[in-house]
Amino acid sequence: MGRKGIETLVGLFVLLGLAGVVFLALQAANLGSSGGGATYSVQARFDNIGGLKPRAPVRVAGVTVGRVKSIGVDAKTFQGVVTLDIEKAYAFPKDTAAKILTSGLLGDQYIGLEPGGDDKNLAAGDTIAQTQSAVVLENLIGQFLTSRADSAGTAASGASP
């Protein structure tokens, strides 16, 4: 094998490496699986969306069934309005609940759907009525510290005559 053949193999190896890096970058950014199938859009309103981002997965029982299409704010209620694109292969009852959940302790946030038992299914343009906002770690820590400070202050004031 001559010098030209070795240079060609090295070039192919570099191209394969670059393709691998691009693939990993797309997977990390949730852009790798475009779905490509037909979808329908529904909305959900949340008091606090936390760190939810567009293109975040919509999951049921750990299976991705859609993506977050867009996030906005309702000018009248000041709630976060999240538009979900759900694959048409999945039909959910009208009383389905939506929660903003986190992958692991500090992972990315996603929408988790819990199907209800209604006979009618969600259709394009419907709004999911039952929602649970994101749990914000900073708020939990603040509540914990406040309750600890209150209980320490109550114990200290109760001990002195």
ZINOR-V78561 format. One record per backbone hydrogen bond with DSSP energy under -1.0 kcal/mol. NH is the residue of the N-H (numbers start at 0). CO is the residue of the C=O. Records with the same first field share a line. If there is no record, write none. Layout:
NH=CO  CO
This chain:
5=1
6=2
7=3
8=4
9=5
10=6
11=7
12=8
13=9
14=10
15=11
16=12
17=13
18=14
19=15
20=16
21=17
22=18
23=19
24=20
25=21
26=22
27=23
28=24
29=26
30=25
31=25
33=31
35=33
39=85
41=83
42=125
43=81
45=79
51=48
54=67
55=52
57=65
58=110
59=62
62=59
64=57
65=57
66=84
67=55
68=82
69=82
71=80
73=78
77=73
79=45
80=71
81=43
82=69
83=41
84=66
85=39
86=64
87=37
89=86
93=119
95=92
96=113
97=129
98=111
99=131
100=109
102=107
109=100
110=56
111=98
112=58
113=96
121=91
124=40
125=122
127=42
131=97
133=47
139=135
140=136
141=137
142=138
143=139
144=140
145=141
146=142
147=143
148=144
149=145
150=146
151=147
152=148
153=149
154=150
155=151
156=152
157=153
158=154
